[in-house]
């Protein structure tokens, strides 16, 4: 297979010399009329510039990932200092506005670790993106939507949840493995009941977490989501648990039976094209229980080479389509085209809006 891929890549090089891709009609890769797609999984971060309230702790700033993330967000330390953390959301809005098919992006807040007093533990929190910051910034752009993040161990967690609802938050975001949340903890049942009452979906990371300096992966075991699901919370399992194992079982295999058991369980397709998840789109397509339960997301800003490339998927893409996708400039259009090219039905790209935004 590696030899075959090398031969194909060499072939692509010579094809590019004659401008082959420019003569090909690539409409089949973006088969949508107008801009109606919503990206439900867009991260932002900051360093506190512009009074954003964001921070990244020293451990994460000293991690090799930090520079990559700045590059991926299209910014620099100098620009953040001069323009404020807000420049990142402006860049996202501008990029979404030039997309041919993506209309809006859901911007995710990110709460931190909570101590025994029910307050933020800054020392243990790797990245913090306050709700109020994301709320205020998304109000400035018609193509950005607000998602809150509330650690249920906060002493005022339910009050924060009610406030987020009044502000129009479209969902609540968790990364249990870095926020130190046990989704199966009976102590947070009142929080779940309030979520169900307010009809606020929970988008929560499932599977192994490798985007941070360290993580408690056991907290992202999809089986731990049975508690909120049993209480009527609409749960979106980010990445459909497509990495890691729990109790000796692959997390992806572990979550699949839950889709039949819980009609309120969904999965987002963000990050499924990353190099560490090769073959998972093909696996998803083989499971009919996921039909109508998949939500579109990108996991922005994790859309850069070498993390993602159409050339990693030549077992599912033609050489011509891989070349055409690689030439798409807008990163949202490129992401959609890659996933369409790999076989995902175009209905997947509208499920989130139909289910959670009532558009």
C-alpha positions, 0 to 999 in steps of 0.5 A: 500500500505504501509503495502504491501511494508513493507511485500515486503521489509522484503521478500527481506531481506530473499531473500538476505540471499540466494543470490537470485539476484546473480543467476538471469540474469539481462540483460533486465535491461541494454538492450544495445549493447556497450556504446552509451548513453550520460547523458545530465544533470550533475552538478558540483560545487566547492569552488574556490580551484585549481583556478577554479573560482567556489564559493558557497555563505555563505547562501548555505554553511551554508544550510543543503544541503551542506554536502549532496552534498559533500557526493553525489559528493564523496568528502570532504572539505579536498579533495577539498582543497588538490586536487582542485575543479577539482577532482570532474570532474576526479571522474565523468570521472572515474565513466563514464568510468566504466559504461557498457552503458553510454559513455559521460556526459554533464557537466553543467556550472552555471552562477549567478544573474546579477545586473543592470550594467549587471555584476555578483552579487556575493552576490545574487548568490548561486552557480557559476560554470564558463564557462571557468573552465568547458570548460578547464576541459572537454577538459582533458577527452574524455568522458566529454562534455562542456555545457555553462551557460550564464545569458542573462542579462549580458551586454556581453551575446551575445558575451559570447554565440558566444564564447561558440559556438566556444568552442564547447558548446553542450548547454546552461544551465539555472536555472531561479529561482536562476539565476533570469531570466524571460524566457518570458522577451522581453528584451532578444529576441536578445539573443534568436535569436542568440541562434536560429541562432547558433543552440545552445539548451537551457536546462532550469529548469522547475517546483519547485526548492528545491535544493537550499536555496531559489528560485523564482519558478514563473520564472520556469513556463513552459509557460514562455518558449513560447517566446524562442520556438516561436523564434525557439530556441530548448528548453529542459525542465529539469525534464519536469516540474514535480513539483509545480504549476503555476496559480493554475495548476500543472506544468507538466499538464501545459507543456504537451499541449506545446509539440503539439504546439512546435516541438522544445520542448523537456524534460529531464528525470533527477530526475524523480525517486526521492522520491519527484516525485513518479509516474511521470515516470508512468505519462510520459509513458501515454502521447504519445505526449512525444514520441521522445521528451525525453532526458536522464539525471541523475541530478548528483550528486542527485542520492544517497539514500535516495533521490533515491532507486528502493524500492520506485517504487515497484508499477512499479518494481518486487521485484527481479528487485528492488533488482538487481538494488540496487546491481549495483555498477556503479551509471550511470548503476544503474540509467539507469537500474532503468528507464528501469525497470520502463518502459521507452523505450530504444530509450529514452536513444539515443534521445539526441545524435541523436538530439543534437550531430549528432553522 
